[in-house]
Amino acid sequence: MMYTFSRTTDDDTQQGRYNPVKLFKELLASKQPFIGSFIQSGSPEFLEASAYAGFRFAAIDLEHAAYGTETLIHLVRAGDAAGLSVLARVPALDAVWIKKSLDMGVSGIIVPNIDTAEQAEEAVRLCRFMPSGIRGACPGVRANHYGAGGPEYYEAANRSVSVIPLIESPVGVNNFDAIVRTEGIASVFLGPVDLSVSMGLKGDLNAPEVKTALLTMVREASRLGVPVGALGMDPAFVAELFDAGLDYLAYGIDTILMYQKCREIMASLSGIGKDTPIF
């Protein structure tokens, strides 16, 4: 099946017409497949460039990157400027990381290592202000426009923030049916790398066991009407995932994409030179 992804055209880029930034929930509600990537480099320029190329979201990887919220806030600003919906993958199911990331103005939170419905429920509570949850409130944060959002901010935030459990272990796979039914989540996200490692497959994303688990979860989420995303970089398998009902894709990690492009350049220049190859 052919899929049409929402993207910015070259003409739009040249004329300065970029995708207006949308809440992640709005992207999900469009019912149209869309693409983004994980960000580890901390580069605002990469976010902007990816948006101009047609990516619609970026997931800032606070779990594995060397930086924290001091860098996150600049990445969110870059995403806002370029029309990119920005998520934060926090390091853990942790109240402080979730609260600070949301205060910076991210559109949603990806919570790693969710193995049970109880953990998914706790993630929802940590992302919601009372009475719906236990998120700490402060009127002067960026997400509230430094106070300009007024008292309506708290209810609006509860409605707009996307809570996204990340399933990436055999335990999570076994409990997927309960996790995906958790009230208050906007989507589920599937992590094939940790899943492969935890299965003893050394990160092999092409292992049949990994592919089968991913396809099974995508089909179940689609059957229940819950949006589902996944990490992927193999176009053939990505097509299978979308055919099974995948809603959105994180195409790799920015650092890997940069490395791969550099390798492509080296390969394309290999052997050039009249007499003595330069590379």
ChimeraX attribute file (.defattr): number of C-alpha atoms within 10 A of each C-alpha:
attribute: neighborCount
match mode: 1-to-1
recipient: residues
	/A:1	6
	/A:2	7
	/A:3	11
	/A:4	8
	/A:5	14
	/A:6	16
	/A:7	17
	/A:8	17
	/A:9	15
	/A:10	14
	/A:11	10
	/A:12	13
	/A:13	15
	/A:14	10
	/A:15	9
	/A:16	10
	/A:17	15
	/A:18	22
	/A:19	21
	/A:20	13
	/A:21	19
	/A:22	16
	/A:23	20
	/A:24	22
	/A:25	19
	/A:26	13
	/A:27	19
	/A:28	19
	/A:29	10
	/A:30	11
	/A:31	11
	/A:32	13
	/A:33	18
	/A:34	23
	/A:35	20
	/A:36	25
	/A:37	23
	/A:38	24
	/A:39	26
	/A:40	19
	/A:41	18
	/A:42	21
	/A:43	15
	/A:44	19
	/A:45	13
	/A:46	19
	/A:47	34
	/A:48	21
	/A:49	14
	/A:50	21
	/A:51	28
	/A:52	24
	/A:53	15
	/A:54	22
	/A:55	26
	/A:56	31
	/A:57	29
	/A:58	29
	/A:59	24
	/A:60	29
	/A:61	24
	/A:62	23
	/A:63	16
	/A:64	12
	/A:65	13
	/A:66	11
	/A:67	14
	/A:68	18
	/A:69	15
	/A:70	10
	/A:71	15
	/A:72	24
	/A:73	18
	/A:74	15
	/A:75	25
	/A:76	25
	/A:77	19
	/A:78	21
	/A:79	27
	/A:80	19
	/A:81	16
	/A:82	23
	/A:83	23
	/A:84	30
	/A:85	26
	/A:86	30
	/A:87	30
	/A:88	29
	/A:89	26
	/A:90	24
	/A:91	18
	/A:92	17
	/A:93	19
	/A:94	13
	/A:95	17
	/A:96	14
	/A:97	20
	/A:98	24
	/A:99	18
	/A:100	19
	/A:101	26
	/A:102	23
	/A:103	22
	/A:104	22
	/A:105	23
	/A:106	28
	/A:107	25
	/A:108	25
	/A:109	28
	/A:110	26
	/A:111	26
	/A:112	20
	/A:113	21
	/A:114	26
	/A:115	22
	/A:116	21
	/A:117	20
	/A:118	13
	/A:119	17
	/A:120	28
	/A:121	18
	/A:122	15
	/A:123	26
	/A:124	28
	/A:125	19
	/A:126	23
	/A:127	26
	/A:128	25
	/A:129	17
	/A:130	15
	/A:131	10
	/A:132	14
	/A:133	16
	/A:134	16
	/A:135	21
	/A:136	16
	/A:137	13
	/A:138	13
	/A:139	17
	/A:140	14
	/A:141	17
	/A:142	17
	/A:143	20
	/A:144	21
	/A:145	15
	/A:146	13
	/A:147	14
	/A:148	13
	/A:149	16
	/A:150	12
	/A:151	11
	/A:152	9
	/A:153	16
	/A:154	17
	/A:155	14
	/A:156	12
	/A:157	18
	/A:158	19
	/A:159	12
	/A:160	16
	/A:161	24
	/A:162	25
	/A:163	26
	/A:164	29
	/A:165	32
	/A:166	24
	/A:167	29
	/A:168	23
	/A:169	22
	/A:170	17
	/A:171	15
	/A:172	21
	/A:173	21
	/A:174	14
	/A:175	16
	/A:176	21
	/A:177	16
	/A:178	15
	/A:179	24
	/A:180	27
	/A:181	16
	/A:182	20
	/A:183	11
	/A:184	20
	/A:185	20
	/A:186	22
	/A:187	23
	/A:188	27
	/A:189	25
	/A:190	27
	/A:191	19
	/A:192	23
	/A:193	19
	/A:194	20
	/A:195	27
	/A:196	22
	/A:197	16
	/A:198	15
	/A:199	15
	/A:200	10
	/A:201	16
	/A:202	13
	/A:203	16
	/A:204	17
	/A:205	20
	/A:206	14
	/A:207	12
	/A:208	10
	/A:209	14
	/A:210	22
	/A:211	17
	/A:212	12
	/A:213	16
	/A:214	23
	/A:215	19
	/A:216	16
	/A:217	26
	/A:218	26
	/A:219	18
	/A:220	18
	/A:221	24
	/A:222	16
	/A:223	12
	/A:224	11
	/A:225	13
	/A:226	18
	/A:227	24
	/A:228	24
	/A:229	25
	/A:230	22
	/A:231	20
	/A:232	21
	/A:233	14
	/A:234	12
	/A:235	10
	/A:236	9
	/A:237	15
	/A:238	17
	/A:239	15
	/A:240	14
	/A:241	24
	/A:242	20
	/A:243	16
	/A:244	19
	/A:245	22
	/A:246	25
	/A:247	25
	/A:248	25
	/A:249	24
	/A:250	22
	/A:251	20
	/A:252	17
	/A:253	21
	/A:254	21
	/A:255	15
	/A:256	14
	/A:257	14
	/A:258	13
	/A:259	11
	/A:260	12
	/A:261	11
	/A:262	12
	/A:263	12
	/A:264	12
	/A:265	11
	/A:266	12
	/A:267	11
	/A:268	11
	/A:269	13
	/A:270	12
	/A:271	13
	/A:272	11
	/A:273	10
	/A:274	7
	/A:275	7
	/A:276	8
	/A:277	10
	/A:278	10
	/A:279	11
